[in-house]
């Protein structure tokens, strides 16, 4: 078994953003490629921002994509518990150890104290230059510190950053990155309620869970210097770091946010999220009619490329091809048209029976599974989402309610009415009503009567479906069946005639 152990560590503060799914995907692909372990860890230390239902949403989203953790809440594992709120008692001892080593300190500053510091200098941060003026165990006497601790005065523990030291990080995506401690603050690592902040919990859990590689978003890069120092303070070996590029808005400018979903009419979450409290419900990729495999393929290419011309990858192929070395540094634009293209390719290659089950709820119980599968087969090369099969192909699930008036004005001529009546009669007498025989009968009639296909075929299509768009006319007729086609030809031709007359009056 490989020693590669990676974790996806979301916070249950709301729905899982599609950027978080990409982080999970890259961790999953890396682990599977190396024969390692993929862990789900729920980082719920910020109880003020905890949202009920968010953890279940995260697990459901991972399940929909097939990114099943090897370890995690509900998945088992030898390094649990995997919710940080259930590990609370672990963290304080490590924070205290850093205090005893002189690498962290107690701080009793009130919110008013912190506000006063910032009013004095809007750019001020709690660091080596300001901590000497604040209320902490570095500025108070030993007796005062002991008294406050004995009396239970609430405190936080802050990391004591070295002064003017370069902290070098070797990032597998970005190469060597250097931060100077004069630009970094003394972060709180243990809060007043005894809960750790992200920074402490993160390194303690990664160490205890034997995480070998940390693959996470670019926004955490600036905090990594703090983490590297804490590893050093604790004499622990740090994991290898990889910071992923941002996913940018469709315009290419700025980070993709949940507000962009409504702004651009695109999904930015994997699944629907209902926040309740009369707030807007957010639809996800699933509700937009995307197949999970298509979204996986799309997301894989948002920041990574295989170095070849191949674009369609199964999850097995992605696992085989994936390498951190091929993750790019620059932001990746969220190209929704490309996402729809991927979805279309996967829909085309999905079995018709599978698609039939997916659209069943949209068309009602009166259609057989066989009918639905054939309808999907006719429509799947003409749609970009599963839901469009029933929407764009609505004429397969009921007589047309609208007809293309522009094409009627262009193609319908009253003098051809006798031919349409004769064709209707010819179709009614066919022994076998399938695509081959209807096509043969109609084309034979057109040839025998020296008619043009352009005068007859468009009107037949309009009468049958109301639109010039759609699948092959004869295959559509076979699916609808003789009785339905004859009814549509009779009713449709009457409506076409009325539309043409109205346009001339």
N, C-alpha and C positions, 0 to 999 in steps of 0.2 A: 504494500500500500504506500502511495506517495505521502510525503510529509507536507504537501501543499494543503493548507487549511485557510479558507477565505470565508468572510461573513458579509451578508447584506444586513445592515443595521438601521432600519427606518425608525422614525419616531411616530407614534400613533396620534398625531396632532391634526389629522384630516385625511383626505383621500390621497392615495399614492400618485404622485405626479409621474408623467410618462418618463421624465428624466430619471426618476428613481427606479423605474422598471428597467431602463437601460443599464443602470448601475448593477442591478440584480443580475441582468443578463450577462454582462461582462464577467462578473464574479462566477456565475454558473458555468459559462463557457471555459473560463480559465481552469476552474476546478476539474471539470469533466475532461478537458484536454490533458491535464496532468495526472488524471486518475486520483484526484484529491477529494476533499470534503467541502461541501457547500452548506453554510450555516445561516440560519435566520436568527437574528438577535433583535429583540424589541427594546429600543432605547426610550423607555418611558419615565425617565427621571424628572422631567418637567411636568409635574402634576397639574400645574396651573393651565397648561395648554393641552392636556390630555383630552381626547375626544372619544366618547363611547362609540363603539362600532368600528373605529378606525383600524384596530388590529385585525378584526375579522375581515375587513375589506382588503387589507394587505395580503392575508393568507389566500383569500378567494382569487385575487388578481394573479398571484403567483401560480395558483392551481390552474387558472384559465390558460395561462401561457405554458403550462407544463414545466415550470421551473421549480421542481419539488426539492425542498431542502433535505439534506441528510440528517441534520440536527436542528432543533428549534422547538418553540412552544407547540406541543401537540405532535411533534415528530420524534421525540426521544433524543438520546445522546448522553454521553458520559460527562459533559462539562456544564450541565445546567445548574440552577435554573437559567433560562434563556430570556427572561424578562428582567431588566435591570431593577425594577421596583422590588423584585423578589430577592435581590442580591444586596439590598441596602446595607446590611450589617458588615459586608465585606469591605466596603470602601473606606470607612472612617479610619481603620487601622493603618491603611497605606498613607492617608493624608497626615495622620499623626506621626507616622514614621518619617515623613519628609520634614515635618516641623522639628522633630528631634534632631534630624541631620543638619538643620539650619537651611534647608532648601524651600521651606514654606513657613508661614507665620499666621498667627491669629489676628483677625481684624474686627474691631467693634464699631466701625464707622456707621453712623446713622445715615438714612437717606438724605437728611438735611446737610450732613457733613459732605457727602459726595456732591450734592447740588452746589454747595458753596465752593468746592474745589473747581467745578466746571464753570461757575460764574466768574471766577477769578481769571480763568483762561479757558476759552471755549474749546480749545484743542487739547486740553489737559487729559491725561490718562493716568490711571493708578500704576505708577512705575517707580523706578529707582529715584527719580527726581522729586516725586510727590509723596511717596510713602513715608518719608522722614518727617512730614508735617501732619500725618494722619494718626488716628487712634488705633494703634496695633501693637503687637508684642515686640516690635522692633524699637518703638519709641517710648513705651511705658516701662516702668521699673519691673524687676522680677516680682517684687511683692505685689504690685498692682495687678500684674498679669495673673498671679496665683489667686489673688482675691477675686478677681472677675470670674475666673474659671470655677473656683469653689462656690461662688454665689450663683452660678448658672446663668451669668449674663450671656445672652445670645451672641454668637460670633459666626464669622465665616472664616475659612482657611484659604489664604491666597498663596499662589506659587511665587517664590522669590526669584525673580529673573536676574541672572548675572548682569553686571554692568558692561556695556560696550563689548560684547563678545559675538563673533561671527558663528552662526549655527549653520552648518552645511548639511544639506539633505540630498541624497542621490535618489532622484525620482525616475522610475522606469519609463515614464512617458516624457518627462521634461528635461531629463539629464540632471546636472548638478544645480541646485537652487540654494542661494545663501540669504539668510536673514541676519540682521544685526539686532541684538537684544535691546538696543536703545530705541528701536522702533516698535517694541512689543510691550504689552502691559502685563502686570502681575495678575493673571487671571484667577478668579475664584474657582477653587477645585472642590470645596465642600461648602454647601449652602447652610443657612441658618436652621433649616428643618432637618439637617442631617443627611440630606440627599446629595449625592455627588453631582457636579456639573458634567456635561458631555466629556470634557477634557480628562477628568480623572477616571470616570467610569470606562471611558473608551480604552485607555491604556491598560487599566487593571484587567478588564475583561479580555482584551486582545491577548494579554500575557497569559492569563489563567486558562484561556481557551486555546492556547497555542496557535494563534493566528500567524500564518507565515507571510501573507501578503495582504496589504490593505489597498483595495481598489475602490475609490470614492470620488465624489465630485470635486471640481476645481475650487469650489468655495471653501473647502477645508484646507487648502494648501497653506494659507497664512497661519493656521493654527498648528501646523505640523511641527514647527520649530519648538513650540511649547511641549508637544508630545515627545519629541526626540530628547529634549532636556529631561523630562520626567523619566523616560526609560534610563537615561544615564544616571539620574539621581538614585534610582532604585536598583542600579546594576543589573538591569534586564537587557536582553538582546531585543532590539527593535525589529519589527517586521519590515519587509520591503514595501515601499509606497509607490502607488500609481494614482495620479490625479487626472480625472477624465475631463475633456473639454466641455464647455457649456453647450447646451442645445439652444440655438438662437431662434428668435421669432421668424415667421415666414418671410419677413422683409430682410432678414439677415442682420438686423440691428437690435441688440439687446437680448437679454435672456428670456426664453419662453416662460410665460407665467400662466396661472390658471385663468386670469382675466382675458388672456388672448383667445381662449376658447370661444367666448361669447363675441369677442371683437371680430375674429376672422371666420367664425362659424365652423370651427374645427374641434376635434376631440383632443384634450390634453391630459385626460385620465384614461386608465385602461377600462374601467367599468363605470356605470352610472353611480353617482354619489348624491344622496339626498341629505343635506345638512339639517333639514327640519327648520323649525322656528320661522316658517314663512319665507325662507330664503330660496333662491333659485336652485333647481335641481340641475346637476351637471351630467350630461350624457358622456359615455365613454366610447372607446373604440368599438367595444362589443355592440353597443346600441346603435352605432353608426353603420353596422353591418360588416365589420371587419372580421376576418378569420384570424385567430391568434397566431398562426404560423406566419401569416403575411406581416403582421405587426412586428414579430420577432425579427424577420428578415430585414424589414425597414429600419428598425432600431439598431440592428447590428451595424448597419452602414452609416449611422449617425456618429461618426467619430472614429471609424475603423474601416479599413479596406483590405482585401485579401492580396492585393498586388497583381490581380489578374483581371480579365474582362468579365468574368462570371459575376452575375448579379443575383440569380436565384439560388439560394442555399437552403437545404433542409437543415434542421437542427443538428443532425448527425454530421453534415458537411461543415456547418459552422464550428462545431466542437473540434473537428479535425484541423480546420484551417486557422483557428483563432490564435493570435499571438499578441501580447502586450506591445511588442515592438512595432506593430502596425497600427497602433492607436495614434491619431494625429493630435497635435497640440492646439491647433486653432479651433474656434467654435464651429459647430456643425449646424447649418440652417435647416430648420424644420420644413421640409418641402412636402406639403400635403398632396400635391399632384403626384409626386413620386410614391407616396404612401398608397394612394388610390391605384396607381399602376401595379404596385406589388399585389394589392388585394385582388385586382382583376386576374393577374396571372395565377394566383392560388385558387380563385373561384373556378377558373377554366379547368384546372387540374384536380378539382375535387369531385368525387363520385356524385352522380346525380341523385342517388338515394339519400346521401348525407345532406345535400342541399335541401332536398324535399322535406326532411325532418325539421330543418332550420326555419323554413318558411311556413310550416303547417299552421302556426297560430295566426298568421297574417291573412290566410285565404279561407279559413273556415273548414268545417268537417265534411262538406259534401263532396270533396274531391278525393279520389282514391290515391293511395301512395304511388301507384303506377302512373297516374295522370300527372301528379306533381313532379315526379322524377323526370318525365318526358318534357314537361314545361320548363323545368330547370335546365335540361339539356339544350332546349331551343334558345333560352335567354342568356345563359351564363357567359357567352362571349360578348355580350352587348351591355354588360353592367359592370359597375365598379364596386358595388357593395351587395351583400346578400339580400338586403331589404329591397333593393331595386328590382329584383327578379319579379316580385309581385307588383311593385309600383309601376315600373316601366312596362312590364308585360301584363298590365291590368286587363287587356282585351282577351287574355287567355282564361280569365276568371270572371267573365261577365260580358254581355254585349257592350259595344262602345257607347259611351254617353256623350262623347265629343268627336267631331270629325274635322279633319284638316281642311278648312274652308278655302285656303289659298290654293291648295292642290286641286280641290274640286273645281274651282273657277278655271283653273288651267287645263285640267284633263277631261272633265266630264262634258260630253256632247249628247244632247237629247236624241239625235238621230241614231245613236247606238243602242237605245233602249231595247229594240227588238232582239239585238244580239245578246244582251244580258239576260233577257227572258229565256232565250233559246239555250244559253249556257246553263242557266239554272235548271232547266228541264233536262239537259244532257247529264248534268251531275246527279240528278235525282235518280237516273236510270242505270248508273254504274253498278255493276255486280260487286266490284271491290272498291271501297272508298279509302284509298291510301294515296300517299304523295305521288307514287309512280303513275297510277291510273288517272288521278285528277289532272296531273300535269299533261299527260298524253292526250286526254280528252279536250282540254282547253286549247292546247297548242294546235291540235288537229283542226278544231273548229276555226281558229284564227286563220290557219293556212288555207282551209277549204273555202273560206269566205273572203279571202284576199284582204284581210284586215291587218292593221299594224299592231304590233304588241303594245306600243305606247298608247294606243287608244283604248285598249281593253284591260291590260294587266293592272295599271295603277288604280283604276276604278274598282276592279275586283278586290284589290288589297284594301282600299279605303272602305268598301262595304263590309269587309270581313273584320277589320281591326280599327278603322277610324283614322289610321295614320300610315304614312309611307315608311315609317321606321319599324324595325322588328325582324323576326326570323323569316326564313324562306316561306313564301306564301303556301306552297303545297304541303310542306311539313306541318305548318300551322293548321291547315284544313284537315289533315289527317288526325291531328290531336283533338281538334274541336269535334270532329265527327260529322257525318252527313246531315243529321237533323239540325244541328246547331248552325252549320254553314248555310243550309238552305234558308233557315229563318233569317240569318244575318244578311244574306244576299237580297232577300225580298224587302226586309225592313230597311236595311242600309241603303239600298238603291233609292227607296222612297225618300229617305232623309237627305241623301245626296242631291236628289232632284229639287227638293224644297230649298236647300241651301243655295243652289245655283240660281233658282228663280228669285230668291230674296236678294241676291247680289245684283241682279239685273233690274230690279224694280226701283 
